[in-house]
Protein backbone atom coordinates (compact mmCIF):
# COMPACT_ATOMS: atom_id res chain seq x y z
CA UNK A 1 0.00 0.00 0.00
CA UNK A 2 1.05 3.56 -0.43
CA UNK A 3 0.65 5.92 2.49
CA UNK A 4 -0.91 8.70 0.41
CA UNK A 5 -3.67 6.81 -1.36
CA UNK A 6 -3.59 3.51 0.49
CA UNK A 7 -3.94 1.58 -2.73
CA UNK A 8 -2.73 -1.98 -2.94
CA UNK A 9 0.22 -1.97 -5.35
CA UNK A 10 1.16 -5.63 -5.06
CA UNK A 11 -0.19 -8.92 -3.83
CA UNK A 12 1.08 -12.44 -3.42
CA UNK A 13 -0.89 -15.62 -2.83
CA UNK A 14 0.92 -18.21 -0.71
CA UNK A 15 0.19 -21.43 1.10
CA UNK A 16 -0.89 -21.16 4.73
CA UNK A 17 2.38 -22.62 6.03
CA UNK A 18 4.56 -19.80 4.61
CA UNK A 19 5.21 -17.01 7.09
CA UNK A 20 4.49 -13.42 6.11
CA UNK A 21 8.15 -12.48 6.59
CA UNK A 22 9.26 -15.10 4.05
CA UNK A 23 6.70 -13.89 1.51
CA UNK A 24 7.76 -10.26 1.91
CA UNK A 25 10.94 -10.54 -0.19
CA UNK A 26 9.21 -11.99 -3.28
CA UNK A 27 6.53 -9.33 -2.87
CA UNK A 28 9.17 -6.58 -2.65
CA UNK A 29 10.77 -7.92 -5.83
CA UNK A 30 7.43 -7.92 -7.61
CA UNK A 31 6.61 -4.35 -6.58
CA UNK A 32 10.11 -3.13 -7.48
CA UNK A 33 9.80 -4.71 -10.94
CA UNK A 34 6.46 -2.99 -11.53
CA UNK A 35 7.45 0.39 -10.03
CA UNK A 36 11.26 0.68 -10.29
CA UNK A 37 12.76 3.19 -7.84
CA UNK A 38 9.30 4.52 -6.96
CA UNK A 39 9.31 3.68 -3.26
CA UNK A 40 11.98 4.97 -0.88
CA UNK A 41 10.92 3.59 2.51
CA UNK A 42 9.56 0.26 3.70
CA UNK A 43 7.66 0.03 6.99
CA UNK A 44 7.25 -3.39 8.59
CA UNK A 45 6.48 -4.74 12.03
CA UNK A 46 8.98 -6.54 14.27
CA UNK A 47 8.35 -9.89 12.57
CA UNK A 48 10.28 -8.68 9.51
CA UNK A 49 13.48 -7.87 11.45
CA UNK A 50 15.85 -10.36 9.86
CA UNK A 51 18.96 -10.05 7.71
CA UNK A 52 17.62 -11.09 4.27
CA UNK A 53 14.93 -8.41 4.52
CA UNK A 54 17.53 -5.70 5.18
CA UNK A 55 19.69 -6.97 2.32
CA UNK A 56 16.77 -6.81 -0.11
CA UNK A 57 15.78 -3.31 0.98
CA UNK A 58 19.40 -2.18 0.74
CA UNK A 59 19.58 -3.61 -2.80
CA UNK A 60 16.64 -1.40 -3.77
CA UNK A 61 18.12 1.59 -1.92
CA UNK A 62 15.11 1.72 0.37
CA UNK A 63 15.13 2.84 3.99
CA UNK A 64 13.88 0.28 6.48
CA UNK A 65 11.55 1.20 9.31
CA UNK A 66 11.39 -2.01 11.33
CA UNK A 67 11.37 -2.24 15.13
CA UNK A 68 14.37 -4.07 16.55
CA UNK A 69 13.61 -7.69 17.50
CA UNK A 70 15.53 -8.50 20.69
CA UNK A 71 15.47 -12.21 19.78
CA UNK A 72 17.71 -11.58 16.78
CA UNK A 73 21.46 -11.22 17.17
CA UNK A 74 23.04 -7.79 16.71
CA UNK A 75 22.03 -4.91 14.52
CA UNK A 76 22.74 -4.50 10.84
CA UNK A 77 25.48 -1.97 10.06
CA UNK A 78 24.21 -0.75 6.66
CA UNK A 79 21.04 0.80 8.03
Z-matrix of the N, CA and C atoms (Angstrom, degrees):
N
C 1 1.443
C 2 1.521 1 109.97
N 3 1.268 2 115.75 1 151.53
C 4 1.455 3 119.66 2 171.74
C 5 1.516 4 107.90 3 -95.98
N 6 1.309 5 117.08 4 152.71
C 7 1.465 6 119.32 5 -178.68
C 8 1.516 7 112.24 6 -78.45
N 9 1.333 8 118.01 7 -24.91
C 10 1.463 9 119.79 8 -179.27
C 11 1.520 10 111.76 9 -76.65
N 12 1.307 11 117.40 10 -51.85
C 13 1.449 12 120.30 11 -175.80
C 14 1.505 13 114.17 12 -104.29
N 15 1.305 14 117.43 13 -14.53
C 16 1.447 15 124.08 14 -177.74
C 17 1.524 16 112.05 15 55.20
N 18 1.318 17 114.67 16 42.39
C 19 1.453 18 120.73 17 174.86
C 20 1.524 19 108.80 18 -92.75
N 21 1.297 20 116.76 19 146.07
C 22 1.453 21 120.85 20 175.13
C 23 1.523 22 107.19 21 -77.56
N 24 1.333 23 116.81 22 122.83
C 25 1.463 24 120.82 23 -177.94
C 26 1.526 25 111.83 24 -106.68
N 27 1.316 26 117.14 25 -7.71
C 28 1.452 27 120.66 26 178.13
C 29 1.510 28 110.37 27 -162.10
N 30 1.320 29 115.00 28 152.20
C 31 1.466 30 119.09 29 177.33
C 32 1.511 31 108.04 30 -147.67
N 33 1.331 32 114.85 31 158.42
C 34 1.452 33 120.21 32 -178.23
C 35 1.515 34 108.09 33 -149.31
N 36 1.311 35 116.65 34 124.37
C 37 1.459 36 121.95 35 178.59
C 38 1.522 37 107.76 36 -94.46
N 39 1.334 38 116.31 37 128.39
C 40 1.465 39 121.06 38 -179.32
C 41 1.521 40 109.67 39 -132.74
N 42 1.324 41 114.45 40 168.36
C 43 1.461 42 119.18 41 173.56
C 44 1.531 43 108.94 42 -72.91
N 45 1.306 44 116.43 43 161.80
C 46 1.463 45 121.14 44 -176.42
C 47 1.522 46 112.71 45 -67.51
N 48 1.325 47 118.18 46 -22.49
C 49 1.463 48 119.37 47 -176.42
C 50 1.526 49 113.34 48 -87.24
N 51 1.322 50 119.67 49 0.90
C 52 1.457 51 122.67 50 177.72
C 53 1.518 52 109.00 51 -94.17
N 54 1.329 53 116.50 52 125.51
C 55 1.462 54 119.78 53 -178.38
C 56 1.527 55 110.74 54 -70.34
N 57 1.310 56 115.76 55 154.36
C 58 1.464 57 120.72 56 178.70
C 59 1.518 58 111.44 57 -58.24
N 60 1.338 59 116.69 58 -39.39
C 61 1.465 60 119.49 59 -177.10
C 62 1.527 61 111.54 60 -65.33
N 63 1.304 62 118.30 61 -32.41
C 64 1.471 63 121.02 62 178.03
C 65 1.530 64 111.39 63 -75.37
N 66 1.300 65 117.89 64 -27.65
C 67 1.468 66 121.51 65 178.83
C 68 1.527 67 111.75 66 -82.43
N 69 1.311 68 117.30 67 -15.78
C 70 1.467 69 120.70 68 -175.84
C 71 1.522 70 112.41 69 -65.13
N 72 1.330 71 118.33 70 -39.47
C 73 1.465 72 120.32 71 -177.72
C 74 1.530 73 111.54 72 -65.93
N 75 1.333 74 120.04 73 -48.23
C 76 1.467 75 118.23 74 175.18
C 77 1.532 76 112.55 75 -60.07
N 78 1.319 77 117.01 76 -34.60
C 79 1.460 78 119.80 77 177.98
C 80 1.528 79 110.68 78 -68.13
N 81 1.324 80 117.70 79 -41.79
C 82 1.468 81 120.81 80 175.57
C 83 1.521 82 111.02 81 -58.83
N 84 1.326 83 116.69 82 -43.54
C 85 1.467 84 120.84 83 178.89
C 86 1.527 85 111.15 84 -60.75
N 87 1.315 86 115.56 85 -43.26
C 88 1.468 87 120.69 86 -179.76
C 89 1.528 88 111.11 87 -62.78
N 90 1.315 89 116.46 88 -46.31
C 91 1.466 90 120.76 89 -179.57
C 92 1.530 91 110.27 90 -65.68
N 93 1.331 92 117.03 91 -41.85
C 94 1.468 93 120.14 92 179.28
C 95 1.529 94 111.22 93 -63.95
N 96 1.318 95 117.92 94 -36.11
C 97 1.471 96 120.60 95 177.34
C 98 1.517 97 111.72 96 -67.15
N 99 1.325 98 117.12 97 -35.90
C 100 1.466 99 120.87 98 -179.55
C 101 1.525 100 112.61 99 -79.17
N 102 1.336 101 116.34 100 -34.92
C 103 1.469 102 121.98 101 -176.35
C 104 1.528 103 109.53 102 -130.32
N 105 1.335 104 118.28 103 68.84
C 106 1.465 105 120.07 104 -175.67
C 107 1.527 106 112.49 105 -57.95
N 108 1.323 107 114.85 106 130.63
C 109 1.471 108 123.56 107 176.16
C 110 1.524 109 113.25 108 57.14
N 111 1.307 110 118.54 109 22.20
C 112 1.464 111 121.38 110 -179.40
C 113 1.526 112 111.80 111 -82.96
N 114 1.327 113 116.27 112 -38.95
C 115 1.463 114 120.67 113 -176.51
C 116 1.522 115 109.84 114 -99.98
N 117 1.330 116 116.31 115 141.60
C 118 1.463 117 121.46 116 -177.03
C 119 1.521 118 113.47 117 -113.26
N 120 1.328 119 117.43 118 -18.90
C 121 1.457 120 121.51 119 -175.53
C 122 1.513 121 109.74 120 -137.90
N 123 1.334 122 115.83 121 140.03
C 124 1.458 123 121.47 122 176.46
C 125 1.525 124 108.09 123 -119.50
N 126 1.316 125 116.76 124 129.44
C 127 1.460 126 122.24 125 -179.08
C 128 1.523 127 108.24 126 -115.33
N 129 1.323 128 115.72 127 120.61
C 130 1.462 129 122.34 128 -179.40
C 131 1.517 130 109.68 129 -132.69
N 132 1.331 131 116.38 130 162.71
C 133 1.461 132 119.09 131 174.55
C 134 1.523 133 110.04 132 -85.71
N 135 1.321 134 116.10 133 179.30
C 136 1.465 135 122.44 134 -172.45
C 137 1.530 136 113.01 135 -60.10
N 138 1.303 137 118.93 136 -23.30
C 139 1.453 138 122.12 137 179.99
C 140 1.527 139 114.01 138 -66.36
N 141 1.320 140 117.01 139 -13.89
C 142 1.463 141 121.64 140 -179.05
C 143 1.525 142 112.42 141 -100.64
N 144 1.327 143 117.70 142 9.10
C 145 1.461 144 123.21 143 -179.37
C 146 1.525 145 109.91 144 -82.19
N 147 1.322 146 115.40 145 81.73
C 148 1.463 147 120.26 146 175.29
C 149 1.528 148 108.57 147 -151.00
N 150 1.320 149 114.84 148 154.54
C 151 1.464 150 122.24 149 -168.29
C 152 1.528 151 115.37 150 -54.06
N 153 1.336 152 120.48 151 -47.90
C 154 1.473 153 118.53 152 -179.34
C 155 1.535 154 113.62 153 -57.94
N 156 1.325 155 116.91 154 -32.34
C 157 1.467 156 119.66 155 178.29
C 158 1.528 157 110.28 156 -65.12
N 159 1.332 158 116.71 157 -44.44
C 160 1.461 159 120.40 158 179.29
C 161 1.527 160 111.15 159 -65.26
N 162 1.311 161 116.88 160 -38.14
C 163 1.472 162 120.19 161 178.35
C 164 1.532 163 111.12 162 -62.81
N 165 1.321 164 116.26 163 -42.61
C 166 1.466 165 120.36 164 -179.63
C 167 1.528 166 110.65 165 -66.35
N 168 1.305 167 117.28 166 -43.95
C 169 1.465 168 120.36 167 178.74
C 170 1.526 169 110.66 168 -64.14
N 171 1.324 170 116.52 169 -40.10
C 172 1.461 171 120.64 170 178.08
C 173 1.536 172 110.42 171 -62.83
N 174 1.317 173 116.58 172 -39.99
C 175 1.466 174 121.40 173 178.40
C 176 1.523 175 111.22 174 -58.49
N 177 1.328 176 116.71 175 -36.95
C 178 1.461 177 121.50 176 -179.89
C 179 1.525 178 112.28 177 -91.61
N 180 1.321 179 116.70 178 8.35
C 181 1.469 180 122.87 179 -179.95
C 182 1.525 181 111.49 180 55.57
N 183 1.315 182 115.09 181 41.81
C 184 1.464 183 121.12 182 178.68
C 185 1.520 184 109.78 183 -106.60
N 186 1.321 185 115.99 184 143.17
C 187 1.460 186 120.96 185 173.88
C 188 1.516 187 108.54 186 -78.64
N 189 1.319 188 115.20 187 143.70
C 190 1.465 189 121.27 188 179.22
C 191 1.523 190 109.70 189 -105.96
N 192 1.316 191 115.43 190 129.18
C 193 1.454 192 121.31 191 171.77
C 194 1.523 193 105.44 192 -117.65
N 195 1.340 194 114.73 193 94.53
C 196 1.460 195 121.77 194 -176.39
C 197 1.522 196 107.49 195 -138.93
N 198 1.321 197 118.98 196 123.71
C 199 1.466 198 119.74 197 177.76
C 200 1.528 199 110.76 198 -60.12
N 201 1.311 200 115.76 199 144.73
C 202 1.459 201 121.45 200 -179.84
C 203 1.524 202 110.05 201 -69.18
N 204 1.322 203 116.91 202 131.05
C 205 1.458 204 123.11 203 178.22
C 206 1.523 205 107.89 204 -96.91
N 207 1.325 206 117.64 205 112.13
C 208 1.463 207 121.11 206 -175.62
C 209 1.521 208 112.49 207 -65.20
N 210 1.312 209 118.85 208 -15.42
C 211 1.462 210 121.50 209 177.33
C 212 1.518 211 111.86 210 -75.10
N 213 1.300 212 117.22 211 -24.47
C 214 1.471 213 120.42 212 179.30
C 215 1.523 214 109.93 213 -80.50
N 216 1.318 215 116.41 214 158.74
C 217 1.453 216 120.85 215 -178.64
C 218 1.533 217 110.88 216 -93.14
N 219 1.309 218 116.19 217 125.99
C 220 1.461 219 122.05 218 172.73
C 221 1.507 220 114.36 219 65.12
N 222 1.326 221 114.94 220 173.79
C 223 1.443 222 121.61 221 175.88
C 224 1.518 223 108.38 222 -110.68
N 225 1.303 224 116.55 223 162.80
C 226 1.455 225 121.38 224 -175.69
C 227 1.517 226 109.94 225 -95.64
N 228 1.332 227 117.85 226 123.81
C 229 1.461 228 121.92 227 -170.87
C 230 1.524 229 115.96 228 -69.11
N 231 1.324 230 119.25 229 -20.16
C 232 1.477 231 119.86 230 -175.26
C 233 1.515 232 113.38 231 -86.02
N 234 1.299 233 118.07 232 4.36
C 235 1.468 234 120.26 233 -178.30
C 236 1.500 235 109.97 234 -89.82
